[in-house]
Amino acid sequence: MSQAAFDDRVAAYAQSASHREGPTLDLTRELAQARPGDLVLDVSTGTGFTAHALAAQSARVVAADIATNMLRHTRTTAPTALQVVQTDTLALAFGEQTFDVVTCRHAFHHYLDGNLAIAEMARVVRVGGRVVIADTISPDDVEVAEAMHAIELARDPSHVCNRYAAQVLELMTEAGLVIERAVHTHTEQDFDSWCSRTGVSNELRGQLWGGFNGSEKVRAAFNVRETADSRRFDWPVLIAAGVRRA
Ligand SMILES: C[S@@+](CC[C@H](N)C(=O)[O-])C[C@H]1O[C@@H](n2cnc3c(N)ncnc32)[C@H](O)[C@@H]1O
């Protein structure tokens, strides 16, 4: 999907509660272990929630993304310590071993080539430095995994795929990272806000909610629930930290 498509989503991401706060942000910050003065790269920073959270810990943060408008927003809302750079995660515009920490939150499922993305993150982190990847993952059950993929792709054409947790850890290991911690959590979503973020029509909304309720197994896997005034579900998330060994 083109950079322009992400450029159109700035306002939606900037208002997204699940990007602004919650366990995936807290755990990304915790696993990153950034210390005051560390140089941190946050790839696919979007509107910069993770970058801002790390900069608030006195780390020096470079917020990188492929989309011009995302970066314009991030730059204008940035604390002074934050630098903004336009670059593709699959071809990072930084030298070998530039950073103490690299973070990547809620973006990995957009990458066409997950191996290359992790290899690039591992390349630019220093030996002994840490790469933290936090994103939605595919459940192990095939029926549930297929339902998740179909729903996510219909809602968001920029979705490529959710990897299995074991796949993410394997890719990190292959890239020369020693897995330090891997934490399973979830991101709680308000279904209608989640649909609005990508401009889903009412008709498609009905189909997607039908997908969530397609079977008891799918409903249970995503903790799908409905009250008089809200429809909610949870996506499974893995947050993994790996340390570059050589
Ligand atoms: C969901 S947003 C990221 C959220 C953000 N990391 C946070 O913590 O709030 C996904 C971002 O990935 C970016 N993106 C997608 N593919 C990319 C690529 N190949 N290189 C760099 N950024 C990319 C999009 O422009 C978008 O800003």
The ligand as a MOL file (V3000), in Angstrom:
LIG
                    3D

  0  0  0     0  0            999 V3000
M  V30 BEGIN CTAB
M  V30 COUNTS 27 29 0 0 0
M  V30 BEGIN ATOM
M  V30 1 C -0.2530 2.0420 13.2520 0
M  V30 2 S 0.8610 3.2040 12.7130 0 CHG=1
M  V30 3 C 2.1450 3.1150 13.8920 0
M  V30 4 C 1.7970 3.4440 15.2900 0
M  V30 5 C 2.9490 3.9250 16.1360 0
M  V30 6 N 4.1210 3.0980 16.0280 0
M  V30 7 C 2.5460 4.0700 17.5990 0
M  V30 8 O 3.1930 3.4820 18.4770 0
M  V30 9 O 1.5630 4.8020 17.8630 0 CHG=-1
M  V30 10 C 1.6510 2.3730 11.3480 0
M  V30 11 C 2.7110 3.2370 10.6790 0
M  V30 12 O 3.5480 2.4050 9.8810 0
M  V30 13 C 4.0540 3.2150 8.8350 0
M  V30 14 N 4.6570 2.3430 7.8290 0
M  V30 15 C 4.0460 1.3720 7.1090 0
M  V30 16 N 4.9310 0.7660 6.2940 0
M  V30 17 C 6.1430 1.3650 6.5300 0
M  V30 18 C 7.4590 1.1640 6.0300 0
M  V30 19 N 7.7210 0.2390 5.1190 0
M  V30 20 N 8.4450 1.9330 6.5170 0
M  V30 21 C 8.2000 2.8850 7.4540 0
M  V30 22 N 6.9750 3.1260 7.9630 0
M  V30 23 C 5.9580 2.3690 7.5080 0
M  V30 24 C 2.8250 4.0010 8.3920 0
M  V30 25 O 3.1710 5.1670 7.6670 0
M  V30 26 C 2.1650 4.3060 9.7270 0
M  V30 27 O 2.5500 5.5700 10.1970 0
M  V30 END ATOM
M  V30 BEGIN BOND
M  V30 1 1 1 2
M  V30 2 1 2 3
M  V30 3 1 2 10
M  V30 4 1 3 4
M  V30 5 1 4 5
M  V30 6 1 5 6
M  V30 7 1 5 7
M  V30 8 2 7 8
M  V30 9 1 7 9
M  V30 10 1 10 11
M  V30 11 1 11 12
M  V30 12 1 11 26
M  V30 13 1 12 13
M  V30 14 1 13 14
M  V30 15 1 13 24
M  V30 16 1 14 15
M  V30 17 1 14 23
M  V30 18 2 15 16
M  V30 19 1 16 17
M  V30 20 1 17 18
M  V30 21 2 17 23
M  V30 22 1 18 19
M  V30 23 2 18 20
M  V30 24 1 20 21
M  V30 25 2 21 22
M  V30 26 1 22 23
M  V30 27 1 24 25
M  V30 28 1 24 26
M  V30 29 1 26 27
M  V30 END BOND
M  V30 END CTAB
M  END
